[in-house]
């Protein structure tokens, strides 16, 4: 499979890989390894905020497009507000990484993981 430059760069050297723990961390995941795609996002909120993201980390199991998209999304997170939603429309994300239309479902899993993390705001 031929990968565009963005996909290759984010797949081969993904930023923001890992997990976060402690106060102000929201975690969400979607998909499953058995289904071939699983993504988890950890979002740390700015201390004292219930909306502004300080940093993000991700873990993912899937194809290069899935990993590249999750890495890019996590990299866009700092400074964003949770209420702003997913950092980019899934169709635009597909275009950015030139993912085949057949992989749209995998990118929707990336979005679902993000939305699950955003919904897990600590009390």
Number of C-alpha atoms within 10 A of each C-alpha: 4 8 14 13 12 16 23 16 13 20 21 12 11 19 19 20 19 13 15 18 11 7 11 21 23 23 26 19 22 21 20 14 12 8 9 11 20 21 26 25 34 29 30 27 25 17 11 8 12 15 17 20 23 18 20 26 22 29 17 24 16 17 13 18 26 29 27 23 27 31 26 22 23 22 18 17 20 16 13 17 18 21 10 11 13 20 18 14 12 18 13 10 19 21 12 15 21 17 22 10 12 7 14 17 13 25 23 19 22 29 25 20 25 29 19 18 22 25 14 14 17 12 5
